[in-house]
Amino acid sequence: MGFQIQDGTGSKRKVRVSNSNRLYTESVSRTEREEESLLGEAYIVGSGFVTLTGTSTSAVLYLKNNEDVDLVITRFLIGVKKSSGGTENFITGIIYQNPTSMVLGTGNPLIINNVNFGSSNTVDVDSEIGQTGALLAGGSAYLATVAPTENLTAEGASTILPKGSSIGVFITPPAGNTSIDVSVGINLHKLTAELL
């Protein structure tokens, strides 16, 4: 008799082999974010709508990773309402890597929601929502984008935030703007030990 592979749970089930000597297996394929969602370690982080007056560039989001594991950003989201007075139908955004803080922000933390409604897990970050005139201290430009007004723009990403690293977002309203509501969001998840 040949070598046999049996179920280790005591059911005495054996592995099935096809006529062409191929082992039957069953698998489920999930993205890393989907797997972390099932584990309760995936989040959507956002500024909510921030009203920007005038045309000057302002910081609207700051986030620093305090976790002992990497945070993986999979998507940036920018929602833009119609501008009052704006002569262009878009805003520009610049994502900054490793700013040290936000200056003249609201002092309010970002809105953080676990995408697994059955999980009470949280993510350990320093964060702040910006406002007109807010700035990011330090850091350097990482990605520039344009987002049309009255639209939701999604930018795919595979950005890693190790412990201690940070990210921020500057928004420039359209020329002639007197008031525009902008929302910036980030889809992120922890890179937990189960997936390493």
C-alpha positions as CSV (number, residue, x, y, z in Angstrom):
1,M,0.0,0.0,0.0
2,G,1.2,3.5,-0.9
3,F,1.7,6.5,1.4
4,Q,-1.6,7.9,2.7
5,I,-2.4,11.4,4.0
6,Q,-5.2,11.6,6.6
7,D,-7.1,14.4,8.1
8,G,-5.4,15.4,11.4
9,T,-8.6,16.0,13.2
10,G,-9.4,12.3,13.6
11,S,-12.2,12.1,11.0
12,K,-10.1,9.4,9.1
13,R,-10.8,11.2,5.8
14,K,-8.0,10.7,3.2
15,V,-6.7,13.0,0.5
16,R,-8.3,12.4,-2.9
17,V,-6.1,11.8,-5.9
18,S,-7.3,12.1,-9.6
19,N,-6.7,9.5,-12.3
20,S,-3.8,11.6,-13.5
21,N,-2.2,11.5,-10.1
22,R,-3.1,15.1,-9.1
23,L,-3.9,15.9,-5.5
24,Y,-7.4,17.5,-5.0
25,T,-7.3,20.7,-3.0
26,E,-9.7,23.5,-2.2
27,S,-8.7,27.1,-1.7
28,V,-10.1,30.6,-1.2
29,S,-8.4,33.6,-2.8
30,R,-8.7,37.0,-0.9
31,T,-6.8,40.2,-1.2
32,E,-4.7,41.2,1.8
33,R,-7.2,43.9,2.6
34,E,-10.1,41.5,2.5
35,E,-8.3,39.1,4.8
36,E,-7.5,41.9,7.3
37,S,-11.1,43.0,7.1
38,L,-12.1,39.5,8.3
39,L,-9.6,39.8,11.1
40,G,-11.1,43.3,12.0
41,E,-7.9,45.1,11.1
42,A,-8.9,47.2,8.1
43,Y,-10.1,50.8,8.3
44,I,-11.4,53.8,6.4
45,V,-9.9,57.0,7.7
46,G,-11.2,60.4,6.7
47,S,-11.4,64.1,7.3
48,G,-15.1,64.5,6.7
49,F,-16.0,67.6,4.7
50,V,-13.7,70.5,5.3
51,T,-14.7,73.9,4.0
52,L,-11.9,75.8,2.4
53,T,-12.3,79.5,1.7
54,G,-10.2,81.4,-0.7
55,T,-7.7,79.9,-3.1
56,S,-4.7,79.3,-0.9
57,T,-3.3,75.7,-0.4
58,S,-4.3,74.2,2.9
59,A,-3.5,71.0,4.7
60,V,-6.7,68.9,5.3
61,L,-5.3,65.6,6.7
62,Y,-2.4,64.4,8.8
63,L,-1.8,60.8,10.0
64,K,1.1,59.2,11.8
65,N,1.5,55.4,12.5
66,N,2.1,54.5,16.1
67,E,1.4,50.8,15.6
68,D,4.2,48.2,16.0
69,V,3.2,46.8,12.6
70,D,3.1,48.5,9.2
71,L,0.0,50.2,7.9
72,V,-0.8,49.5,4.3
73,I,-2.7,52.2,2.4
74,T,-4.6,50.8,-0.6
75,R,-6.6,53.8,-1.7
76,F,-6.8,57.6,-1.5
77,L,-10.3,59.1,-1.8
78,I,-11.1,62.8,-2.5
79,G,-14.6,64.0,-2.6
80,V,-15.2,67.5,-3.9
81,K,-18.4,69.6,-3.8
82,K,-19.1,72.5,-6.2
83,S,-17.1,75.6,-5.6
84,S,-18.7,79.0,-4.9
85,G,-16.9,81.5,-7.2
86,G,-14.5,78.9,-8.6
87,T,-13.6,79.5,-12.3
88,E,-12.2,75.9,-12.7
89,N,-14.0,72.6,-12.1
90,F,-11.2,70.9,-10.2
91,I,-9.0,71.0,-7.2
92,T,-5.4,69.9,-6.9
93,G,-4.0,67.7,-4.2
94,I,-0.5,66.9,-3.0
95,I,0.1,63.9,-0.7
96,Y,3.2,64.4,1.5
97,Q,5.3,61.7,3.0
98,N,6.6,62.0,6.6
99,P,5.5,65.4,7.7
100,T,6.2,65.9,11.4
101,S,2.9,67.6,12.3
102,M,0.0,69.8,11.2
103,V,0.2,73.5,12.0
104,L,-2.9,75.6,12.5
105,G,-5.2,72.6,12.1
106,T,-8.6,72.1,13.8
107,G,-7.1,70.0,16.6
108,N,-9.7,67.4,15.9
109,P,-8.6,63.8,15.1
110,L,-9.5,62.1,11.8
111,I,-12.7,60.0,11.6
112,I,-11.6,56.3,11.8
113,N,-14.0,53.5,11.2
114,N,-13.3,49.7,11.2
115,V,-14.8,48.2,8.0
116,N,-15.7,45.1,9.9
117,F,-18.8,46.2,11.8
118,G,-18.5,43.3,14.2
119,S,-15.0,44.3,15.3
120,S,-14.1,46.7,18.1
121,N,-10.4,46.8,17.1
122,T,-8.8,50.2,16.6
123,V,-5.7,51.6,15.0
124,D,-3.1,53.6,17.0
125,V,-2.3,56.8,15.1
126,D,-1.8,60.5,15.7
127,S,-4.1,62.4,13.4
128,E,-5.6,65.8,12.7
129,I,-8.2,67.3,10.4
130,G,-7.1,70.5,8.7
131,Q,-8.8,73.7,7.7
132,T,-8.2,76.9,5.7
133,G,-4.7,78.0,6.3
134,A,-3.5,74.8,7.9
135,L,0.0,73.6,7.0
136,L,2.1,70.5,7.2
137,A,5.5,70.8,9.0
138,G,8.3,69.0,7.2
139,G,8.0,66.1,4.8
140,S,8.2,66.1,1.1
141,A,5.8,65.7,-1.9
142,Y,4.9,62.1,-2.7
143,L,2.1,62.3,-5.2
144,A,0.2,65.0,-6.9
145,T,-3.4,64.6,-8.3
146,V,-6.3,66.5,-9.7
147,A,-9.8,65.8,-8.6
148,P,-12.9,67.2,-10.4
149,T,-15.6,69.1,-8.5
150,E,-18.9,67.3,-7.8
151,N,-17.2,64.0,-7.9
152,L,-15.4,61.3,-5.9
153,T,-11.9,60.5,-7.1
154,A,-10.2,57.3,-6.0
155,E,-6.5,56.7,-6.5
156,G,-5.2,53.2,-6.0
157,A,-2.1,52.9,-3.9
158,S,0.3,50.4,-2.3
159,T,1.9,52.7,0.2
160,I,3.5,51.4,3.4
161,L,3.6,53.4,6.6
162,P,6.1,51.7,9.0
163,K,5.9,52.7,12.7
164,G,6.7,56.3,13.1
165,S,6.1,57.3,9.5
166,S,3.4,59.7,8.5
167,I,1.3,61.1,5.6
168,G,-0.5,64.3,5.0
169,V,-2.6,65.9,2.2
170,F,-2.6,69.5,0.9
171,I,-5.5,70.8,-1.2
172,T,-5.5,73.8,-3.5
173,P,-9.0,75.1,-4.4
174,P,-9.8,76.3,-7.9
175,A,-9.1,79.9,-9.0
176,G,-11.7,82.4,-7.8
177,N,-13.0,80.1,-5.1
178,T,-14.7,81.6,-2.1
179,S,-15.9,78.4,-0.5
180,I,-15.6,74.7,-1.4
181,D,-16.2,71.5,0.7
182,V,-13.5,68.8,0.3
183,S,-13.3,65.4,1.9
184,V,-10.1,63.3,2.0
185,G,-10.2,59.6,2.9
186,I,-7.7,56.7,3.1
187,N,-8.3,53.0,3.0
188,L,-5.7,51.3,5.1
189,H,-5.1,48.0,7.0
190,K,-2.6,46.6,9.5
191,L,-0.1,44.1,8.2
192,T,-0.7,41.7,11.0
193,A,1.5,38.7,12.0
194,E,-1.0,36.3,10.6
195,L,-0.3,37.5,7.1
196,L,3.5,37.8,7.3
